[in-house]
């Protein structure tokens, strides 16, 4: 399914071969559209051992899920996959041109970004090593595996309080670790106490772990807080510079602004998955890809019929 540089035009070029990008390709392939998927092979959840909460595939490894997705594109002759990173993109009139790292260039009538986000983890020993295993960002995705265990929440202020509130559904043995001043009001501190949640404001030195499993949080006074998991909502940013390069408008948290059809502020340019949504669940990514595919197909169909006049 790999292709070489060519001068003809694809109906849609999709940058990113994750759940949202492959879903869009599948739907457009079934709509008889000619699609090119450019995949750099760097999914956000590649460190996770399993993907959860996705109907019929609960517990599957992220890599296996993507492999199944690619295999199910094979019957659709109009869908092609190009392995490689898109390093540049530009709008040329009513077309889009993308350039890959190997120099190959491709042109499409529409362009869809499914390039994902990257997470910025605390610069504390153990966080990067345990990210995706004992340290998780979504209790719906990973909370079941650590239910009823001693857990910590890494955060402060309103965000830390909200994460703590949510995690009480999975465990009542909780400690909020703010790694410095917690930025909580007296009333918020009382809420934690009412929930039976301890607050630790000491700075964290490192995490202790064995066999990729968290065993404790070490504070600067060398005290060790035994914990088996940490809920963390790290800041995230665009994995690719393409949305900025093309002039997209952004909302809060570096999220690309899109309308109901997943079209950005640039006509003909769409964005799906966590690039344009604060939700990082696979089911949400798949839904966004479906919505975009339907909207894109409708627009292409209208354009095709106008050309027949």
Steps between C-alpha positions, in 0.01 A plus 500: 500500500805730496515763227767711335498869418249577227342798332134397520266615773352302790152583621629513858841485662496385863802581715510249785420130512348471847139405584351829375703507178437135413128537574479796264685302232269202544183705467630692198625181338154352533367819339715428191739785566874493425688546826865515604590433863844627605607327820818579696432214742522704822166458682442685828401179682790286381629467859167362625479125553132484409216715366175496694146624461474434126201279417595143395875568544532563874851411619658475155854633458512834314739355241270206425200729469677712238619190314141375475393843379759503222416146392133587474584775250643248250172425316460867409710564191465876532677510838881504501748524786831683486738432788684816598469830680342802334745782564325775307157586364364796309180608333530558125177662386227246566750215548739392774854377449688297761871423508643194672837469666636308201406784266194337344212742441129429462198716418145464630171682461449484877747458785425343836730523803495206740847568634428469871638672807810455716505505879737703715585290806645630828881500503510255789677165491250223438221688325622431146584140587154427646292708255240274344527232769478611864451866403185569301309803372146360475322299772244378246782348296715357780320543834350149506844339507595688821159505669498484880878547513694780673524776235631853469393799295774728370359851465394818671225760497168439327648234269643301789173522691297387197730203433474399866121522488488273196742243640288444813286280275787247464670518840448659840868472596610823335769762558521827306867584441543861387883497481508841666227741613161349413332829398179396676259713700398416855170369366673277245730360766195422709348318202804274481469428871130424464584252222761333720784613273838594644690799356880494469662827391864394539718502189548162337854372441432181304276200457591152615396208283574139419425313175329812357266515802489794736577419863538844657537877473815642659485853644797732560512396867558140375162388629344240272125501439396149388282526187413267213386755243493872419237696309660783305359749252815636336508804273488395135599664175472437129710205382537665159560859393275466194190661650703805594676505164166497316360783713236318706333676790560345842289482813608432857762235580649519148190338347419575134162669460254310280132528413239224529633335183858502641606765248759747627507874436670416167245389234566143391724423798363270769634382837391195699597310813663672796650762266162670515346356817590494871386138513766238425285185513515276192122492467488880479779502241315244287179703523677817386647317202156377400348848525779650290478228236127552450544877473795473261323249278195725477714798401693300240178361355357850466817620327496201263141568396571869442781404261249301292290805422 
